[in-house]
Amino acid sequence: MLLRHPPFALLIGILAVLAGLPLLGLPNTALNFLFFVLVIALAGQGWNLAGGYGGQFSFGHAAFFGVGAYTTAILQVRYGVNAWAGFAAGIALGGLVGFVIGSLSFRAGLRGSYFALVTLAFAEVLRILANAAPITGGAAGILIKLDVRPENFQFASRAVFFWIALALVGAVLILNRAIEQRRFGAYLVAIRENEAAARALGVNVLAVKLQAISLSAAITAAAGALYAQYFLYLDAAIAFGPWISVEALLAAIIGGSGTVLGPLLGAALLHGLGEITKLAAGRVPGIDLVVYGIVLILVVAFAPRGVIGLFAKGDRGGEPTSHG
């Protein structure tokens, strides 16, 4: 029960423990790993809001990740906009793109596998456009100028980036826990379980789904914008590639979709196992993807409610039993 529906005090405690990790004197390689886990966890939290709580499965969250990343990069490189303002703009534009995609899809009555395929198509269209458009740098990509100053959202210490990423993940953890306790969260679960029944009970299904996909997109766009500021380089395959869509949904599903801590646990588990396997196998190309596939098969077969479900047997509150 504590893991599926953690109290706010537990969430604060977890965040405090994680915040202390850089103080242990971890090397930059470890901080890079932890930062990347948090970026995937943030994208997974975005996917989880629409897919886990609301049952609106998406195969194209790369569209929102890429919009957030490219927006912050283009505004800085092409127009000289402050990095922090560009970061905020990336989040806002990502949410707007989510609203547009949701409006087109939900007003057409698309759901289930049809909605998933539409999101995948949007992500692929944006990838092709970004690969050809001059403003994005085309196939060569776009490079953000290295200028290590806090006002440029660039820091000499990797620990600062870690803390910023952790703050974003923590904010979304608390947001999702608050949503669980409010009417909006109940509406999402009702729509996930039986959309027709929810509509018959007076739930404004379209409005709730649009709010969910817009917020989901904004959170995932924040992950993309943060990625751009950290690595200072983007191309179409990085920003809109299927890798981020896959990792976002895997983090949520393996950790426990429709739960607050699921995406964070899933991202840590996936990338922890991936790094261990690459070290043990001599960094064979693609070996981490093999591990992801094996873990997904095991979770679907033996822990359909995710890893968190293994520690919460008998607690079926908020369980995603149907996505039709």
NORHU-V716464 format. One record per backbone hydrogen bond with DSSP energy under -0.5 kcal/mol. NH is the residue of the N-H (numbers start at 1). CO is the residue of the C=O. Records with the same first field share a line. If there is no record, write none. Layout:
NH=CO + CO
//
This chain:
5=1
6=3
11=7
12=8
13=9
14=10
15=11
16=12
17=13
18=14
19=15
20=16 + 17
21=18
23=20
24=21
25=22
31=27
32=28
33=29
34=30
35=31
36=32
37=33
38=34
39=35
40=36
41=37
42=38
43=39
44=40
45=41
46=42
47=43
48=44
49=45
50=46
51=47
52=47 + 48
53=48
54=49
55=51
56=50
57=55
59=116
63=60
65=61
66=62
67=63
68=64
69=65
70=66
71=67
72=68
73=69
74=70
75=71
76=72
77=73
78=74
79=74 + 75
80=76
81=75
84=151
86=82
87=83
88=84
89=85
90=86
91=87
92=88
93=89
94=90
95=91
96=92
97=93
98=94
99=95
100=96
101=97
102=98
103=99
104=100
105=101
106=102
107=103
108=104
109=106
110=105
114=111
116=112
117=113
118=114
119=115
120=116
121=117
122=118
123=119
124=120
125=121
126=122
127=123
128=124
129=125
130=126
131=127
132=128 + 129
133=129
136=133
137=134
138=133
140=137
141=138
142=234
144=142 + 232
147=145
149=147
152=149
153=150
154=149
160=157
161=157
162=158
163=159
164=160
165=161
166=162
167=163
168=164
169=165
170=166
171=167
172=168
173=169
174=170
175=171
176=172
177=173
178=174
179=175
180=176
181=177
182=179
185=179 + 182
186=182
187=183
188=184
189=185
190=186
191=187
192=188
193=189
194=190
198=194
199=195
200=196
201=197
202=199
203=198
205=203
208=204
209=205
210=206
211=207
212=208
213=209
214=210
215=211
216=212
217=213
218=214
219=215
220=216
221=217
222=218
223=219
224=220
225=221
226=222
227=223
228=224
229=225
230=226
231=227
232=228
234=142
239=235
240=236
241=237
244=241
245=241
246=242
247=243
248=244
249=245
250=246
251=247
252=248
253=249
254=250
255=251
256=252
259=256
260=4
261=3
265=261
266=262
267=263
268=264
269=265
270=266
271=267
272=268
273=269
274=270
275=271
276=272
277=273
278=274
279=275
280=276
281=277
282=279
283=278
287=284
290=286
291=287
292=288
293=289
294=290
295=291
296=292
297=293
298=294
299=295
300=296
301=297
302=298
303=298 + 299
306=303
307=254
308=255
309=305
310=306 + 307
311=307 + 308
312=309
315=312
316=314
319=316
321=319
//
